[in-house]
Amino acid sequence: MKFFIIFPLFFLNLSSLSNTSYDTSGDKPLNPDSSRTEQYEEIEILDKTFFFLEKGHGREPVVAIWLFNNTHYTISNIVFRAELKSYYEEIPWVDDEFGYTPQEWLKPWDTLYFEINYVYNWDWDNPDIDDAFAELNIEILSVYDTLGKMILQNFSPEEDSAGQE
C-alpha cells in the first residue's frame, strides 16, 4: 500500500523564492541599489528619547533609540543624524551625526534597543539643556550590511532637483 503526501501549495509564499524584496505597504519591488526615501520606512525608528542620568560626577546625557529592521538585510552599522532642541526655541541645542554598530548584528525582522552616552561631549552635556523640554529628532542617514556595503542612503528631494538643473 502506497501513501502519497500532498503538500498544500497555497501555504508556500512564492515571493520568498525570488531574489526580490517587497514593500509591504504597496507590494512593489524594492531595488536595493536605489537611494529613495521609501526604503527608510523599512528601518523603522520605533521610539527615541533623550534624558540625563544622575551619576556621582554629575549628569550624563543619554540618547536611547528603539529600531525595527523590516528588511531582508542583516545590518552591521547605521549612521544617524540627531537634532535636540527645546519645544520653545527654533535653534537646536545639538545637531549631530553619529554611527552605531550593534554588538550583535541587527537581523531581518528583529528589534534593537540601544543607548548612547555622551559623557565627554560638550554639545550634548550643555548645561542649558533641560531634558524635560527637549525634543529629539532622529533621521537615518545610511545603513550598512555585514560586508560593509552601503545598502540604504538618505535621499533629499532638494539635492535631487538641484542636480537636475
N, C-alpha and C positions, 0 to 999 in steps of 0.2 A: 504494500500500500504506500503510495507516494503522497506527500503533503507539500503543497505549494504555499509559500509565504508571499502574500501580496502586500507590497509596500505602498501605502497610500501616498500618491504623488502630490496631493493637494497640501501636504504638510511641508513640502520642500519649497524653500524660498529660492527661486531661480536667480534673484538679484545677488544672492550671496555667492553664486558660482562665477559671476562675471568679475572683471577687474575694475569695475566702475562703482564709485560710491554714489549714493543718492541722498539728496537733501530731503529730509522727512517733511518739510513744510510744503513742498510742491512736487516731490518726486522727480526733480530734474537732475541730470547727472552733474557732478562737480568735477571740474578739471583741477587736479592737484597743482598744476603749474600756474593756474590763474591767481591773480592777486586781488580779486574782488572782495569787497567787504562782506558779502553774503556768507563767505566761508567762516567768518568770525562768529557767526551765530552758532557754529558747531563747537567752538571752545567757549563755553558759557561761564561768565563770572556770576556765580550764584549769590554770593554775598561778599561784601568788603566793609572793613571798618578800620578806624584809627582810634587809638587810645593810648594812654600813658599808664605804665606800670610803676608803682611807687617802690623804689629799691632803697637800700641803705645809703647809696651815694647820690640819691636824688631820683628824679623821674626818668623813665626810659620810654622813648617813643616806639610804638609798635604799629605796623600795618599788617592786618590779618585779611587773607583772601581765601575764598572757597571757590574752587573751579570744578567744572564738569567737562570731561573730554567726550564729546559726542561725535568723534571722527573714527576712522579706521586706522589712524596713525598712533604709534606709541611715541609719546612726547618726552624729549630729554631736556629741553630748555625753552623758556618763554621769556620774552622781553616785554616789559610793561612801561607805560607812561602813567605817572600818578600826579594828580593835582590835588592839593589840600588847600582849602580856603574856608573862610567863615561864611556863614549864611548872610551876614550883614555887610560884607565888603566884596568888591569886584576883583581886586588884586589878590592872587593866591599867595599864601604863605610859602608854599612849596610847589615847584613844578620840576619833577624829577623823572629820569628814566633809569630803570634797573632791570636786571635779569635775574631769573630764578631757575636753578637746576634742582629738581626734586631728588631726594636721596634714593628713592626708588622711582623708576620711570613711570609716567602717567599713562597707563594703558587705556586702550579704547573703552569707552563707556564706564570709566572709573571717575570717582571724585577725589579731590585733593584739597586738604586744608593746610595752610602754612602761615607762619608769622615771620615777619622780617623786623628785627630790632635795629634801630638806628641810634646806637649808644653814642657814637662819636661823630655824628653828622649834624653840623650846626643848623642846617636848614630845617630838619625835622625836629630838632631839640630847641627850637626858638622859644624863648620864654614868653613871647607874645601869643603863642598858640594856646587856645583854650579848647580842649577836646570835646567839651560839652556843646560848642558851637561850630565844630569842624565838620566840613562836608568833604568826603573823599570821593574823587572820580578816578576810575582806573580804566585804561584803554590798553588792549593788547596790540603791540607793535609788530612782533614777529614770533613765529613758532618754529622749532627745530625738531627733527626726528632723531632717532637713536644713532644715525650715521653722521649727524651734524649738518644735514641738508635742510635749508630753509624750506618749509612746506607751506607756510602761510605768511603773508606780509600785509600790513595795513595798507589800505588804499584810500587816498584822499581825492575826492572829486575835483577839488581846486587844482591839485597838481596835474591831474589828467587833462583837464580842459586847458590849462596853461601851456602844456606841452604840445597841444594840437594847433595852436595859433600860428 
